[in-house]
Amino acid sequence: MAHLNHKMKKDLRAIYYIPVIYFVIGSLWILLSDQLALVLFPSIMQISRIQTYKGLGYVALSSLLLLLLIYLYSRNVERNRLRLQESRNKLRNIVESLPAGIAETDQRGIVDFVSDRFTEIAGIPRKRILNVPIQDFFPEVGQVLEAALPTTRNPPEVLSFWHSGLSPDQRVYRIRCFARGDGSMGRRFELTDVTQSHRRDRIQKTMRELDQMIINQESQHRIFHFLCHRFQEIYSLPLCWIGIAEPDFSVRIAAHAGPRKDYLKNLVVRWDDTIPGEGPAGRAIRFQQVYRSDNPEMNMGPWAVSMFTHNLRSAVAFPLVVERTSIGVFTLYSEDGQGFRDEILAELDEVASRLSLSISFSLKKETLELFAGAMDSAANVIFVVDHLLRLEWSNKSFQERCDLKPSELFQKPVSEIPYLAGRDYQEALGRTLLTGRVWTGEIIENRGEGNQRIAFLTVTPIENDTGQIRHLSVVQEDITEVREAEQRIQAITIFDGVTGLPNRKRFEQILQQMIHRTGSTDRQLALLVLDIVRFKEINEQLGFRGGDRFLQEVSRRLRHSIPENATIFRLDGDVFAILVEDLRDSDDSMTIAKSAAEALREPLEIGDQVWTRELNCGIALFPVDGGTFEQLFNNAEIALDRSRQIGPGRILQFSEQMVAESRNTLKLHQEIYRSLKQNEFRIVFQPEFNVINQEVFRFEALMRWNHPQRGEVSPATFISVAEHFGSILDLGDFLFEQLKNQQLEWKERLGRTLPVAINLSPTQFKDPALVEKISALLAPFEDEDPFLELEITETALFSDLSLAERQMSRLRNNKLRISLDDFGTGYSSLSAVRTFPVTGLKIDRSFVSGILENHRNQAIVKSIIDLAKNMKLTVVAEGTETRSQIEILRDLGCIRCQGFLFSAPVEANMVAQRIQESTWKIAPQRQLY
């Protein structure tokens, strides 16, 4: 627009050039033509005639020239006029397309311009607005008319509330004031309808206050009165109330607010199919649906007559439902016959849901108090410890045994509680925490002064949502009298009812007898403890009967696989034991274990399904690994636990190193939490390069732990421990927080964020809050493309397919890139690419390290690269350490590499320094291959 005005002014100045041009041309014509005439025609008569012709020629030529100049000027003026008109039309269209309405006033505050959008939002005709002071419609703007406008970007603004009686139909407008910008003293006003956002803000504030009241365990009476008064105020309602559905089908009014409370005095509300139950409240409770009544007829019941009497023209009732049972109703009224529109119903529906949550929380609180009272009154000792073996809760029986107050016991390590300081307790708690299985057994309880009692201990692991053990529940029952009675009666069942094998009790008897016999010879005794890998899946798919049939077939195969000097027992669930007497060589026990494992690897048909399973086995030898029943069995279980940690199908013989490793693992787990608080963890970044142009296209974030005593702890060590015990989630939260802070620092220092990839463990991938955590990480960078890329292994994807599909879908909906890490090493790599929406592949370092010598490695890598290109996936080769590897990878088509050849992982400040020094150049955009 300004450009067109400037052009028109320039064209206007051009008209003054015409007389100047005319003067110059005329002068030249006269002077030159006279000189030429004198030279060519010496006669005066001829010169006179020539002067006449010259004058006529001058007039003709000058007229034509003037006509041409005027034509060109008028044509240019018309073109500029059309452009100006077009610009004005475009400007008007832009103004009218804005969500806000525009009005302008002169220096007296009189409206001299108003947009169609302004009249539409305000609901006032244009002719009533123009030439009228704007304060007549919006008195609130008076406070900004006289005020000086600030030079900052934030103009002054006011809110205007338009009421329409006691009805939800109240409008809220936001009016912002600007200078007109045309040199006048007038103002420009921007009008926006913020009714919904203003009301939504007040509702959100109310919901936050409601949450706080729930957390503070406020009474239902206070919560109900708070909500009634708050929503009566927000929606300007004549009446709202909350009722409780009683078992006799009556509705008790628990709280109300509003000037029409007299309506409730003689109101009878029920929720059965009687006449008093046909009102909005009764129907909402009975059918568990929102019920709205607009302009109810007089013949609809006594409640309708009473509504008309009190000038209530519409009502809406929301059922309050807890665990699919109606327990109350939230009812609101309006003076408007159509007072509750759909958007208002949607807002109030969330309120009803939160109110139901409040009631549910209160009911659960009462239930928990009842359960706590029941546990406190129990004769058994009951207590709960966390995963760091600190006491969390205990009942009165436990407190009486310890002779300590609850405040003295809370968060106290069990090793510091004298009552729990015995070795039996420590072994039971530690074993359950390491194995993740319920531990049951008998212990000797020493109550002092030679008073020993026999107690049956049950230690149960309590898992969180991601399947990690966070607490242990311990129940201790005094069975002294029971054991004494059993010894007197000697009625012991010695065979398992499912497999027909000798059971645990018989196993204890036989093992003790064998230890006694073998102790007087130079022979050895071998104890093998076995369990079936992933037996739980068989029970889940075949049911318990199918699981029993599977165990029967397993026991049959195991019996046929062991020699004559061996005896097999079923100890519990899928755990078996084999005793081998008269053992000549310790290697014989390993041979027997391998024979049993081979027997189970053969396909086993149950119904119409075929199963194959691996065995984990722990071996302990007498007298080398233990001289008593307890020592031998305990050490065999330690070996079994270690084999489970290493992987399925492993057979291990006990060694003292295993005990040290178990204790070290548990200690390392406890030190992880301490180190997180002490900030001993940090993040380093390893760049991934384009081998063609040497550009960095991404950094991989890696965790490092600088332990004050151990020094640098290898990630392979502490990550596996954290994954086993569940502290991997805490490490992940630390990584997210540190990465967010680092990206903010990079953005301030470098002017941009840097693309970063992180590895997700299987436990992190299963975390229900994963997407929310990543959203919080990316929240400060909403104006940029997501910088984060996730790397996931096949183990995380195929452990739970339905969960993996849901989680992958949620991640991709947030525009996150997902790479399949260690590609090619698993059994289901191609299936993972086909099933899940991955965006990239990382070739495992095992293929890259042998690519020079092994042509099969080259063929596999080439296949992966071609697969990625055909499926439009990015592909990265990790573990590149030599130039020869780079050259082969480049020839095969892979130009994105990561490894020590380019750079080892470096600290964050070094990343920024190398970028600023141009040592590293960041790729301007993503490269596909």
SVG drawing of the C-alpha trace seen along z (x, -y; Angstrom):
<svg xmlns="http://www.w3.org/2000/svg" viewBox="-50 -39 92 136">
<polyline fill="none" stroke="black" stroke-width="0.4" points="0.0,0.0 2.8,-2.5 4.6,-1.5 1.6,-2.4 1.2,-5.8 4.8,-6.6 4.4,-5.6 1.4,-7.8 3.2,-10.8 6.1,-10.2 3.7,-10.1 2.1,-13.3 5.5,-15.1 6.0,-13.8 3.3,-16.1 5.5,-19.1 8.1,-17.7 5.8,-18.2 6.2,-22.1 9.9,-21.8 10.2,-19.3 8.0,-21.4 10.2,-24.5 13.4,-22.7 12.1,-21.1 10.5,-24.4 13.7,-26.4 15.8,-23.9 13.4,-23.8 13.4,-27.6 17.1,-28.1 18.2,-25.2 15.5,-25.7 16.4,-29.4 20.0,-28.7 19.3,-26.0 16.9,-28.3 19.5,-31.0 22.0,-28.6 19.7,-26.9 17.5,-29.9 19.1,-33.2 15.9,-34.9 13.8,-36.7 10.5,-35.5 11.6,-32.0 12.7,-32.4 9.3,-33.9 7.5,-31.0 9.7,-28.5 9.0,-30.3 5.2,-29.8 5.7,-26.0 8.1,-25.7 5.5,-27.2 2.7,-24.9 5.1,-21.9 6.1,-22.9 2.4,-23.2 1.6,-19.8 4.6,-18.0 4.3,-19.7 0.6,-18.8 1.3,-15.2 4.0,-15.1 1.8,-16.6 -1.0,-14.2 1.4,-11.3 2.7,-12.5 -0.8,-13.1 -2.0,-9.7 1.0,-7.9 0.5,-9.8 -3.3,-9.2 -2.8,-5.5 -0.2,-5.2 -2.5,-7.1 -5.4,-4.7 -3.1,-1.6 -2.0,-3.0 -5.6,-3.7 -6.6,-0.1 -3.7,1.2 -4.6,-1.0 -8.2,0.2 -7.0,3.8 -4.7,3.3 -7.5,1.7 -9.8,4.7 -7.1,7.2 -6.5,5.2 -10.2,5.3 -10.4,9.0 -7.4,9.6 -9.0,7.5 -12.4,9.3 -10.7,12.7 -9.0,12.1 -10.6,13.9 -10.8,10.6 -13.0,7.6 -11.4,4.2 -12.8,0.8 -11.1,-2.6 -11.9,-5.9 -10.7,-9.4 -9.0,-11.3 -12.4,-12.0 -13.2,-8.2 -15.9,-8.4 -16.0,-5.3 -15.2,-6.1 -14.4,-2.6 -15.7,0.8 -15.1,4.2 -17.9,6.7 -16.2,9.1 -16.5,6.6 -20.2,6.2 -20.6,10.0 -18.8,10.6 -20.4,7.7 -23.9,8.5 -24.5,4.8 -25.5,3.4 -22.9,1.2 -25.2,-1.8 -25.5,-1.8 -21.7,-1.7 -20.4,-4.3 -20.2,-7.9 -20.9,-6.8 -18.5,-6.9 -17.1,-3.4 -17.7,-3.7 -21.4,-3.5 -21.0,0.2 -17.9,1.1 -17.6,-1.2 -14.5,0.8 -12.3,-0.9 -12.5,-4.2 -9.6,-3.3 -7.3,-2.7 -8.5,-5.6 -6.8,-8.3 -3.8,-6.2 -0.5,-6.5 0.1,-3.5 3.3,-1.6 6.2,-1.2 6.4,2.5 4.8,5.3 2.1,5.9 -0.8,3.5 -3.2,2.7 -6.3,4.9 -9.6,5.1 -12.3,7.7 -16.0,7.0 -18.7,9.2 -22.1,9.2 -24.7,10.8 -28.1,12.2 -29.7,12.9 -29.2,16.1 -28.2,18.2 -25.0,19.9 -25.2,17.7 -22.8,15.0 -20.4,13.6 -16.8,12.4 -14.9,10.2 -11.3,9.2 -10.6,5.7 -7.0,4.7 -6.0,1.1 -3.4,-0.1 -2.4,-3.4 -3.9,-3.9 -0.4,-4.4 -1.6,-7.0 -0.3,-10.0 -3.7,-10.8 -4.5,-10.7 -7.1,-8.0 -7.1,-4.4 -7.6,-1.0 -9.5,1.6 -9.3,5.4 -12.4,7.3 -12.2,11.0 -14.8,13.4 -13.0,15.2 -16.0,16.7 -15.0,20.3 -11.3,19.8 -12.1,17.6 -14.7,20.1 -12.3,22.9 -9.5,21.2 -11.9,20.8 -13.0,24.4 -9.3,25.6 -8.5,23.5 -11.5,25.1 -10.3,28.6 -6.9,27.8 -8.4,26.7 -10.6,29.8 -7.5,32.0 -5.8,30.2 -8.8,30.8 -8.8,34.5 -5.1,34.7 -5.7,32.9 -8.4,35.4 -11.1,32.8 -14.6,34.1 -17.2,34.8 -19.4,32.2 -16.8,29.4 -16.0,30.6 -19.7,30.7 -20.4,27.2 -17.3,25.8 -18.2,27.2 -21.9,26.0 -20.9,22.5 -18.1,22.3 -20.1,23.5 -23.1,21.4 -20.8,18.4 -19.0,19.5 -22.2,20.0 -24.4,17.5 -27.0,20.1 -30.1,19.7 -29.5,23.1 -27.3,26.1 -27.2,29.0 -25.5,32.4 -27.6,35.4 -26.6,38.8 -28.5,41.9 -29.7,43.8 -30.3,47.6 -34.1,46.9 -34.2,45.1 -34.5,41.7 -32.1,38.9 -30.5,37.0 -29.5,33.4 -25.9,33.1 -25.0,29.5 -26.6,26.7 -26.0,23.1 -27.9,20.3 -30.7,17.8 -33.5,20.2 -32.7,22.6 -36.4,22.5 -37.1,24.8 -35.5,27.6 -37.6,27.2 -40.5,29.3 -38.8,31.2 -39.1,35.0 -36.5,36.8 -36.2,40.5 -34.3,42.6 -36.8,45.5 -39.5,45.6 -42.1,43.8 -43.4,40.3 -40.8,38.5 -38.2,40.5 -39.1,39.2 -37.3,35.9 -33.8,35.2 -32.0,36.2 -33.9,39.5 -33.4,40.5 -29.7,39.6 -29.1,41.8 -31.3,44.7 -29.9,44.8 -26.4,43.5 -26.7,41.0 -26.7,37.2 -30.3,36.0 -31.3,32.5 -34.7,31.0 -35.6,27.8 -38.9,26.1 -40.5,29.0 -44.3,29.4 -46.5,29.0 -47.8,32.6 -44.3,34.0 -44.5,34.2 -44.5,32.2 -40.8,31.2 -41.8,29.5 -44.6,27.5 -42.1,26.4 -39.6,25.4 -42.2,23.1 -43.1,21.6 -39.5,20.7 -38.9,19.4 -36.5,22.3 -36.8,23.0 -34.2,25.7 -32.2,28.3 -29.4,30.8 -28.4,33.7 -25.1,35.6 -24.9,39.0 -22.0,39.6 -20.8,43.1 -18.2,45.1 -17.2,48.5 -20.3,48.7 -22.6,47.9 -24.6,44.7 -24.0,43.1 -25.4,39.6 -26.2,36.7 -25.0,33.2 -28.0,31.0 -28.0,27.5 -30.8,25.1 -31.1,22.0 -33.7,19.3 -33.2,19.8 -35.3,22.4 -32.2,23.5 -29.6,22.7 -27.4,25.7 -25.8,25.9 -23.6,28.8 -20.3,27.0 -21.5,26.3 -22.5,29.9 -19.0,31.0 -17.4,28.8 -19.7,29.9 -19.3,33.6 -15.6,33.4 -16.6,31.8 -19.0,34.7 -16.2,37.2 -13.8,35.5 -16.5,35.3 -17.1,39.1 -13.3,39.5 -13.5,37.6 -16.3,39.8 -14.4,42.9 -11.2,41.7 -13.2,41.1 -14.7,44.6 -11.3,46.2 -9.9,44.2 -12.6,45.7 -11.8,49.2 -8.0,48.7 -8.7,47.6 -10.8,50.7 -8.0,52.9 -5.4,51.1 -7.5,51.7 -7.9,55.4 -4.1,55.8 -3.4,54.0 -5.7,56.4 -4.2,59.5 -2.1,61.8 0.4,62.4 3.4,60.1 3.0,58.1 5.3,55.5 6.4,54.0 9.9,52.9 10.9,51.0 13.4,52.2 16.2,50.7 15.2,52.9 13.9,50.0 10.8,50.4 7.7,48.7 4.8,50.0 4.2,52.5 1.2,53.6 0.9,53.5 2.1,57.1 5.4,56.2 5.7,53.0 5.1,55.0 7.8,57.5 10.3,54.7 9.2,52.6 9.5,49.5 7.1,46.7 6.0,46.4 7.9,43.1 11.1,44.9 10.6,47.7 9.7,45.7 12.4,45.8 14.8,47.6 17.0,50.2 16.1,53.8 19.7,54.4 19.4,51.8 16.2,53.4 17.3,56.0 14.2,58.1 15.0,58.5 18.8,58.6 18.9,62.4 20.4,64.1 17.2,65.9 15.4,62.6 18.2,61.0 18.5,64.1 14.7,64.2 14.3,60.5 17.5,60.4 16.5,63.6 13.0,62.3 14.4,59.0 16.9,60.7 14.7,63.4 11.4,61.6 9.6,64.7 7.5,65.3 9.7,66.8 8.2,69.1 9.9,70.9 10.3,71.5 12.6,69.6 13.6,69.7 12.3,66.7 14.4,65.8 12.4,63.9 15.1,63.7 15.8,65.6 16.0,68.9 12.4,68.6 12.6,69.8 9.5,70.1 9.0,71.6 7.6,69.1 6.4,69.5 7.5,66.6 6.0,65.5 7.8,62.7 5.9,61.5 7.3,59.0 5.0,56.1 5.5,54.8 4.7,51.4 3.0,50.8 6.1,51.6 6.7,54.9 9.6,53.7 9.8,54.8 9.4,51.7 8.2,53.2 8.2,56.6 5.3,57.7 6.2,60.0 3.7,62.1 5.0,64.1 2.8,66.7 3.7,68.5 3.5,72.3 5.3,73.7 2.2,75.6 1.5,76.8 5.0,78.2 4.9,79.9 1.5,81.5 2.9,82.6 5.9,84.2 3.6,86.1 1.2,87.2 3.9,87.8 1.3,87.6 3.3,86.2 2.3,86.5 5.5,87.1 4.3,87.1 3.3,84.3 -0.4,84.5 0.2,83.3 3.4,85.1 3.6,88.0 7.2,87.0 8.4,86.8 7.5,83.4 9.5,80.7 9.0,82.4 10.3,85.7 13.2,83.9 14.3,82.4 14.2,85.8 16.1,87.6 18.7,84.9 19.5,85.0 19.8,88.8 22.1,88.6 24.3,86.0 24.5,88.2 25.5,91.3 27.9,89.5 29.7,87.7 31.4,90.9 32.8,91.7 35.1,90.0 32.3,89.7 30.4,86.5 26.7,85.7 25.3,83.4 22.1,81.2 20.6,79.8 17.8,77.2 16.0,76.5 13.2,74.3 11.4,73.9 12.0,70.6 8.8,68.7 6.5,71.3 4.1,68.5 3.2,68.0 2.1,71.7 -0.3,71.3 -1.7,68.0 -2.4,69.6 -3.4,73.2 -4.8,72.5 -3.9,74.3 -5.1,77.7 -3.0,77.3 -0.1,76.2 -0.5,79.4 -0.4,81.5 2.8,79.8 4.4,80.4 3.4,84.1 5.1,84.5 8.2,82.6 8.5,84.8 8.2,87.9 11.0,86.7 13.2,85.7 12.8,89.2 13.9,90.8 16.9,88.5 18.6,89.0 20.8,92.1 19.8,94.7 21.7,93.1 19.7,89.9 16.3,89.0 14.0,86.2 11.7,84.1 9.1,81.4 9.7,78.6 7.2,75.9 5.5,74.6 7.9,75.2 11.0,75.8 12.5,79.3 15.4,80.8 17.7,83.7 19.8,85.5 22.7,87.5 24.4,89.9 27.7,91.7 29.1,89.1 32.6,89.9 33.4,86.8 32.0,83.3 31.7,83.1 29.0,85.9 26.5,83.4 27.0,81.1 26.4,84.0 23.1,84.9 22.0,81.3 22.7,81.0 20.8,84.3 17.8,82.9 17.9,79.6 18.1,81.5 15.1,83.6 13.0,80.4 14.2,78.8 12.4,81.5 9.0,80.3 6.2,81.1 2.6,81.2 -0.2,80.1 -3.6,80.1 -3.2,78.5 -0.1,76.5 3.6,77.4 5.9,76.1 9.7,76.0 11.3,74.6 14.7,74.0 15.9,74.9 17.9,72.9 19.9,75.0 22.0,74.4 24.4,77.1 25.9,77.5 28.2,80.3 28.5,81.9 30.8,81.4 32.6,78.8 29.7,76.3 28.0,77.0 28.1,79.3 24.5,79.0 21.1,79.2 20.6,75.4 24.0,74.5 23.8,76.9 20.2,76.0 20.9,72.3 24.0,72.4 22.2,74.4 19.5,71.7 22.2,68.9 23.6,70.7 20.1,71.0 19.4,67.3 22.7,66.4 21.9,68.5 18.5,66.7 20.3,63.3 22.7,64.4 19.9,65.7 17.7,68.7 19.1,72.2 22.2,71.5 23.6,74.2 26.0,73.0 27.8,74.6 28.0,72.7 31.1,70.7 31.9,68.3 32.2,65.6 28.4,65.8 27.7,64.9 30.0,61.9 28.4,60.9 24.9,61.2 25.8,59.0 27.7,56.6 24.7,56.4 22.4,55.5 24.8,53.0 25.3,51.4 21.5,51.1 21.3,49.2 24.2,47.0 22.5,46.0 19.9,44.0 22.5,42.4 24.5,41.4 21.5,39.8 21.0,37.6 24.8,36.8 24.8,35.9 27.5,38.5 25.8,39.4 26.4,37.3 25.6,37.4 28.1,37.5 27.5,37.3 28.9,39.3 28.5,37.8 27.2,39.7 28.8,38.6 28.1,38.5 31.2,40.0 30.8,38.1 30.7,34.5 31.9,35.1 28.8,33.5 27.3,34.5 23.7,35.4 23.0,36.5 24.4,37.2 23.8,40.2 23.3,39.4 25.1,41.9 25.0,42.2 28.3,42.2 28.8,42.9 31.8,41.5 31.6,43.4 33.7,41.9 35.2,45.3 34.7,47.5 35.8,44.8 34.1,44.9 31.5,47.7 30.8,49.3 27.3,48.7 27.2,52.5 27.4,53.0 25.0,50.5 22.4,50.5 21.8,54.2 21.5,53.8 19.1,50.8 17.0,52.8 16.8,55.8 15.7,53.8 13.7,51.1 15.9,48.1 16.3,47.7 13.2,45.5 14.9,43.1 17.9,43.1 15.7,42.4 14.0,39.5 17.4,38.1 18.5,38.4 15.3,36.6 15.8,33.7 19.5,33.3 18.9,33.5 16.2,30.8 18.5,28.5 21.4,29.2 19.2,28.4 18.2,25.1 21.8,24.3 22.7,25.2 19.9,23.1 21.1,20.1 24.7,20.6 24.4,21.9 21.0,20.5 19.4,23.9 18.8,27.4 20.9,30.3 19.5,33.7 20.0,36.3 19.2,40.0 18.7,41.9 18.4,45.7 15.2,46.9 15.4,50.1 12.5,52.6 11.4,51.3 11.4,47.7 9.5,48.6 6.8,50.3 6.5,47.3 2.8,46.0 4.1,42.4 6.8,42.6 4.9,40.4 4.1,37.8 7.8,37.7 9.0,37.2 6.3,34.5 7.6,32.7 11.2,32.9 10.1,31.4 7.7,28.8 10.1,25.9 10.9,26.4 7.4,26.5 8.4,24.0 10.9,26.4 10.8,29.9 11.3,32.6 15.1,33.0 14.7,36.4 15.1,39.8 14.5,43.1 16.5,46.3 14.6,49.5 15.7,53.1 13.7,56.1 13.5,57.4 11.5,54.4 9.1,54.8 8.4,58.5 8.0,59.0 4.4,57.7 3.1,57.1 -0.1,55.4 1.6,53.0 4.4,52.4 1.9,51.5 0.1,49.0 3.3,47.4 4.8,47.1 1.6,45.6 1.6,43.0 5.2,42.1 4.8,41.7 1.7,39.5 4.1,37.1 6.2,37.0 9.1,38.9 11.6,40.8 12.2,44.4 15.2,46.5 15.6,50.3 18.9,50.7 21.3,53.7 19.5,54.6 20.2,58.1 21.2,59.7 17.7,60.9 15.4,63.6 12.6,61.2 14.4,58.3 12.4,58.5 9.2,59.0 9.9,55.9 10.4,53.8 7.2,55.1 5.1,54.8 6.1,51.6 6.4,48.0 10.1,47.7 11.9,44.9 15.5,46.1 17.9,49.1 21.2,49.3 23.5,52.0 25.0,53.9 28.7,53.4 29.2,57.2 28.6,57.1 30.8,54.0 33.8,55.3 34.1,58.4 33.2,56.8 36.8,56.8 37.5,60.5 34.0,62.0 32.3,61.8 29.1,63.0 29.1,59.9 29.4,57.8 26.4,59.6 24.3,59.1 25.2,55.4 24.4,54.9 21.0,56.6 20.2,54.3 21.2,51.2 19.0,52.3 16.1,53.1 16.4,49.7 16.5,47.9 13.5,49.8 11.4,49.1 12.6,45.4 14.3,45.9 17.5,44.3 20.4,46.6 23.5,46.1 26.5,48.4 27.8,48.3 31.2,49.4 33.3,48.0 36.9,47.9 39.0,48.1 39.1,46.3 38.9,49.6 35.5,50.3 34.3,46.8 35.4,47.4 33.6,50.7 30.4,49.3 30.5,46.4 30.8,48.7 27.9,50.8 25.7,47.6 25.9,46.7 27.2,43.1 26.0,42.6 28.4,44.0 29.2,43.9 32.4,45.0 35.7,44.1 37.3,43.4 35.4,40.1 35.1,39.3 34.7,40.9 31.8,39.7 32.6,36.1 31.2,33.8 28.4,31.3 30.5,28.2 33.0,29.8 30.2,30.4 29.3,26.7 33.0,25.7 33.7,27.8 30.6,26.5 31.5,22.9 35.1,23.6 33.6,25.2 35.5,28.4 32.1,30.1 29.6,29.0 25.9,29.8 23.9,31.2 21.2,28.7 18.6,31.3 17.9,35.0 19.6,37.4 17.6,40.5 20.4,43.1"/>
</svg>
